[in-house]
Amino acid sequence: MIDVVLVAVGGAAGALARYAIARAFGSRRLGSPPAILVANVIASIFLGLLIPTVHGPWSALLAVGFCGALSTYSSFSIDVLELGRRRIGSAVGYSILSIVACVLGVTLGALVGQAVTG
């Protein structure tokens, strides 16, 4: 039961962080392509750091809760759809940039996390 509470608390914090990032980009809705990209990359880096370093309750709080709420595949998908309606090239470019940046982010985070843990 404690894991459920930890996921909820981490999720609330991650959602608030995503909202703050959207506001920092001046978005009037829940996000914009640049804000969602930044949130997803930050979540990927942080998740990469966490994988080799935290386990158990900390994993529920930070990896599942916080990173899960900070990153957002659904908003990314909506952004791709909206960009595709205007310019298909922008949608494809944004998709490729997002995937590459997030994979590089999680890789970088994991390498740093492994270096820290020895």
N, C-alpha and C positions, 0 to 999 in steps of 0.2 A: 504494500500500500504506500509506503514511503516513496518508492520510485515514481508512482503516479503524481504525487505532490511535487516531487523534485522536477519532473518533466513539465508540469504546469507552471511552476515558478520560473524555470529556465525559459519556457516558451513565452511567458509574459514579458520577461526581460528582452528576449530576442525580438519580439514583435515591437516593443517600444524602441529598440535600437533601429529597426528597419524604418519605423515611422520617423525617427529623428533624421535618418539619412535622407529620406524622401523630402522632408522639410528643408534640410540643408541645401538640397538641389532646387528648392523653390517649387516643388511639385504640389499642385492643388488636389491631386487625387492620391491614391495610395502609393504611387511610384511613377517613375518615368524611366525610359531605357537606361540613361546613365546612372540613376539612383539604384535601380534594381541590379545593374551590373556591379556596382560598387558593393552593395549589400551581399550579393552572391559570392563575390571574390573574397571579401572579408570573412564570410562564413566558411568558405573553402579553406582559406589559410588557417583559421582558428581550428577548424575540424582536423586538419592535417597535424597541427601541433598537439591536439588532444589525443589522437589515436594511440600514439606510443606512450603517453604520459599519464592518462587518467583511466580509471576503471571503476566499476561498481556504481555507487550513488553519484559520484562526480560525473561519470559518463552520462547518467540519466539527466542530471541537471544541465550540464554544459553541452555535450555532444547532441543528444536527442532534443532536449528542450530548447536551449539557447540557439544553437546553430540551425536546428530544424525550423525555428520560427524566423530567424534572421534571413535565411535563404528562402527564396520563393520561386518555385518552378511555375506556378500558375500565373504569377504576374509577368514572369519572363515570357510565357506563352502568349499572353494577351498582347504584350509589347511587340512580339514577332508578328502576330496577326495584324495589328494596327499598322505597323511599318510596312508589311506586305501589301496592304490595301493601297498604300500610297506609292511605294517603290519596292519592288521585289528584291532589288539589289541591296537595299538597306536592311531588309529583313534577313537576307542570307548572311550579309556581313556581320550584323549584330549577333546572329546565332553562332557563327563561327568564332567570333571574338569572345563571346560569353563562355562557350565550351572550352576553348583553349585557355583562356584566363583562369577559369575555375580549376581546370585540371592542373595547370601550372601552380596555382595557389595551393591546392591541397598537397601537391608534391613538395613544394617549398616548405610548407608547414610541417609535413612529415619528416623531411630531412632535418629541419631545425629541432623538432621534437626528439628525434633519435639522437642527435648530437648532444642535446641537453641531458638525456637519460643515460648516455654512455653506450 
